[in-house]
Amino acid sequence: MEEPWDFEFLSRIVDGFVSFLSEFVEDWLANDMRVSIFKILFSWLVVSLIAIHFAWRVYGNTVNDMYYRQGTGGQNGGAPDSAPLRSGWGGAEGDNPKTHRE
């Protein structure tokens, strides 16, 4: 029975990855328009992710507190803790209403 993860299979994967990286480095160092556009877009992505990270560090607690409001109105300012019992398709007459407790 042949081993499915033999050395030849792994060496092909590593060779393919190394050739991809060498070609990527050659393209990166070339003075080509598509490489310049890629560099600009990649830089924009990195700067945006860094800005989002720092904004979340500064304003994350404020946003979290706005989303999870504390008070008598329930979570997110919605329904109060216990709603009035309504008869109808919601359940039988004798059922107790379920309430959300944190």
Order of alpha helices (4+ residues) and beta strands (2+ residues): alpha-alpha
